């Protein structure tokens, strides 16, 4: 159904990096979710009143609340797709993360509420409706919810939407909960054993775990998570493909929501080449990053000494020295400045986050190793931490 709807209503549906296309995908799936949940509510409410089943009627209102979650996602995509304005020059893309977080909170609340209800049922078992109508309604509900989980997960991965992935988790949690209720009914019908409360506790644990995962996935980009390693490698590959760029470091990725990513980085360039020529090279790299990765880029040029054997040899010695301390430490922006009494070795050392040594300890270790080198060298070192996972 979703495939047919996307072909009918979304032009250029394969251009998922286009914010307008992403918005249409999100709104279409949200509207479908609202429609299916309202249909489930109507069917369950009618069947509950017809059979007198309180459980089916209660489950109907649960589907009505799910329609509310889909409505939150719909509003999130609507506002997230708004163009940047004077008050929000970076766009409104993070609203999509907030809508996903709201759905995650709803999942967690449902899990805790189910745990509370199940605990009471363990202490005070209640009669469970085992009529054919109840089986029919629950089976249909499982099928619909599994379908909703499937298409939300598939489209969520296609457009890389945390909000839709959270909605998929919500639908999957509902289907698991309903499946356990159905199994409990079957066990009661054929064995007389009421395990409704125990089954509910297991489902509650699953839902709370799923809700935690969904909340984490929507909170991380809001708090500032590191970019994916593949994305970092793509950036480095594009920039390093240009003649005149010798190295890349100090890469920072600013995520203002899907389709609104900005990056800044330092590019090492030969200090003996024409600055206007190198500026043109950097401009070309920035344009290509925009075209291929859809992100705004700002590249700072760091001039380095090239074609100097003494500097190259010393840089290799320092790299080996640093790697002997720990292979995860890297260096960049290496320079040598000779004076009348000593030679300064100036460079930046990049230390991974949560390293087993503190920054001051690493700094002192490197300086001590440099002091031990013959030739009266002194290390002028700046310790940095990367903004992405190595």
Secondary structure, 3 states (H helix, E strand, C coil): CHHHHHHHHCCCCCCCCCHHHHHHHHHHHHHHHHHHHHHHHHHHHHHHHHHCCHHHHHHHHHHHHHHHHHHHHHHHHHHHCCCCCCCCCCCCCHHHHHHHHHHHHHHHHHHHHHHHHHHHHHHCCCCCCCCHHHHHHHHHHHHHHHHHHHHHHHHHHHHCCHHHHHHHHHHHHHHHHHHHHHHHHHHHHHHCCCCHHHHHHHHHHHHHHHHHHHHHHHHHHHHCCCECHHHHHHHHHHHHCCCCEEEEEEEEEEECCCCCEEEEEEEEEECCCCHHHHHHHHHHHHHHHHHHHCEEEEEEEEEECCCCHHHHHHHHHHHHHHHHHCCCCEEEEEEEEECCCCEEEEEEEECCCCCCCCHHHHHHHHHHHHHCCCCCEEEEEEEECCCECC
